[in-house]
Amino acid sequence: MSDGGPISTTRMRVVCAVGSTDPWNAAGLGLDLLALAECGVRAVMVVAGVTAQDEAGVRALLPVPAEIVRAQFAALGSLTIDGYRVGALLDAASAAVVAEQLAVAVGPVVYDPVFAPSGGGSFAGPELIETIAGRLLERVDVLTPNLAEAGELLQRTAPRTVAEMADAARRLVARGPRAVLVKGGHLEGDRAVDVYFDGELRIFDDARIDTVLRGTGCLLADAIAAGLARGCATSAAVAQARAFVRGKIERGAPLGPMRTAY
């Protein structure tokens, strides 16, 4: 009930999370909703897949039929969406519909190409990766692959050095994304190095935090998408998102056998 005071006319920015579920909400769409809310935007979602996974890996997965994915986008048609965050897609048909819908959407797209969960198993086969590389990347504003994902998208060996990460970022930008952040969390050594390229190269180099947190890739993409939706410049949104994730890594809490952000 109103208390008679002035009503705010400031519209909260909206980010649409597109991806797959995780029963633990330690990653995937459930984590997206939590992280986007903390980042100050309103989250809506399109479910493109359902997974059964835990700390040991994938138990089962089911892509949502392409016509249902398309219908979810249509159901959001009357809403002004300020940005999109795309996560795990499970088959070529649903990925093709996501690419089709984003081709006519307004607002920046952040894509974290999740091909395998941290616990083990795989989400992606050759047909799906081909569809993503051929149809989705050209609509992406910020792509955030890890080393293995960068290698998969380029059909090359995964980068193993910072120089190879920089080369991969440049090659990926040539495939369509406006900017690429190659995440170096799996590099050897005591430094956490990410390489960003948007026509200019920037290397983020921080001390590695000696712990494991589930869902860091999702958190990073969510924070970047929220920053872009609020009007931040891309490089600033990336830098702010990295700081957000490092804070979550430092403060993570146990959830059963996993360590998660919430």
PyMOL commands that set and color helices and strands:
alter all, ss='L'
color gray80, all
select helices_A, chain A and resi 28-38+66-75+92-103+126-139+147-154+162-173+216-229+234-251
alter helices_A, ss='H'
color red, helices_A
select strands_A, chain A and resi 14-21+42-54+57-63+83-86+109-111+142-143+179-183+191-197+201-207+253-255+258-260
alter strands_A, ss='S'
color yellow, strands_A
deselect
rebuild
show_as cartoon
